[in-house]
Amino acid sequence: MSTNRTFTMIKPDAVKNGHIGAILEKITAAGFKIVAMKYTQLSLRDAQEFYGVHRERPFFGELVEFMTSGTIVAAILEKENAVEDFRALIGATNPADAAEGTIRKMFANSIGENAVHGSDSDENAAIEGSFHFSGREIY
């Protein structure tokens, strides 16, 4: 069963480069409603926990270092078919492979600094949203 919510983060590279407003505009123009959002920074412990699924991969340390390097914007988005539609909107992980007009094609610097995170499944969207937001922060 698919849900109508997904989770995203505007990553430190996109925040540092001043792309928050443009990315949020693309998200809302695509029909997503923002039901929770905050400007925050991941601690080392939070980043290690959030990306724990990648702990054994060679890029884990680099990923954690990058994600703790600056502020992020975390958000829960709502729309019918949210996870799949948002994955299409953000584009491929490698911006060189991302379709024209996608967020990563427009705003990402590299595979590692790829501007945004988007949940890859309904289950992970719920887990990731709960990691960043309490129930009373979601509208």
C-alpha positions in Angstrom: 0.0 0.0 0.0 1.4 3.4 -0.9 1.2 6.4 1.3 0.8 10.0 0.5 3.8 11.2 2.4 7.5 11.3 1.8 10.5 12.7 3.6 13.2 15.1 2.1 16.2 17.0 3.3 17.8 19.9 1.4 21.4 19.0 2.0 24.2 21.2 3.3 25.6 21.9 -0.2 22.3 23.3 -1.5 21.7 25.3 1.7 25.2 26.8 1.5 24.7 27.7 -2.1 21.4 29.5 -1.4 19.1 27.1 -3.2 16.5 26.6 -0.4 13.9 28.9 -1.9 14.3 27.6 -5.5 14.1 24.0 -4.4 11.0 24.6 -2.2 9.4 26.4 -5.2 10.0 23.3 -7.4 8.5 21.1 -4.7 5.4 23.1 -4.3 5.0 23.7 -8.0 5.0 19.9 -8.5 1.9 19.7 -6.2 3.5 18.7 -2.9 2.1 20.2 0.3 4.7 20.7 3.1 3.2 19.3 6.3 6.4 19.6 8.4 9.6 21.6 7.9 12.6 22.7 9.9 16.0 24.3 9.5 18.5 22.3 11.6 21.9 20.6 11.7 22.6 16.9 12.1 24.9 15.9 15.0 27.5 13.3 14.3 25.4 10.8 16.3 22.2 11.7 14.4 23.9 11.4 11.0 25.5 8.0 11.9 22.1 6.7 13.0 20.1 8.2 10.1 22.5 6.7 7.5 23.2 3.5 9.6 22.0 1.3 6.7 25.2 2.4 4.8 27.5 1.8 7.8 29.5 -1.0 6.0 29.8 0.9 2.7 33.1 2.6 1.8 31.4 6.1 1.5 29.8 6.0 5.0 32.4 8.2 6.7 32.4 10.7 3.9 28.6 10.8 3.9 28.4 11.4 7.6 31.1 14.1 7.4 29.2 15.9 4.6 25.8 15.7 6.2 27.1 17.2 9.5 29.1 19.9 7.7 26.3 22.5 7.7 22.6 23.2 8.1 19.9 21.2 6.3 16.2 21.7 5.8 14.2 18.6 6.7 10.6 18.3 5.5 7.7 15.9 5.2 5.8 16.3 2.0 2.3 15.2 1.1 0.8 14.3 -2.3 -0.8 11.3 -3.9 2.0 8.8 -4.8 4.4 11.0 -2.9 7.5 8.7 -2.8 7.5 7.8 -6.4 6.6 11.3 -7.6 9.2 12.9 -5.5 12.0 10.5 -6.6 11.1 11.5 -10.2 11.2 15.2 -9.3 14.7 15.0 -7.7 16.3 12.9 -10.4 19.2 10.4 -10.4 21.7 10.4 -7.5 24.4 11.4 -10.0 23.4 14.8 -11.3 25.2 14.0 -14.6 22.6 11.2 -15.1 19.6 13.2 -13.9 16.9 14.3 -16.3 16.7 17.9 -17.4 14.5 20.0 -15.0 15.0 17.7 -12.0 16.2 19.2 -8.7 19.5 17.4 -8.8 20.2 18.3 -12.4 19.6 21.9 -11.5 21.2 22.2 -8.1 23.6 19.3 -7.3 27.3 19.5 -7.5 28.2 15.8 -7.6 27.1 12.3 -6.6 28.2 13.0 -3.0 26.9 16.6 -2.9 23.5 16.0 -4.6 21.4 18.8 -3.1 18.5 16.7 -1.7 17.5 13.5 -0.1 14.3 11.7 -1.0 12.9 8.6 0.7 13.1 5.5 -1.4 10.1 3.7 -0.1 6.9 4.4 1.9 8.3 2.5 4.8 11.5 4.5 4.9 9.5 7.8 4.4 7.7 7.0 7.7 10.9 6.1 9.5 12.8 9.1 8.2 10.0 11.5 8.9 9.6 10.2 12.5 13.4 10.5 13.0 13.3 14.2 12.4 9.8 15.2 13.6 7.5 14.5 16.5 3.8 14.0 15.9 3.0 17.5 17.1 5.3 19.0 14.5 3.4 17.5 11.6 0.4 19.3 10.2 
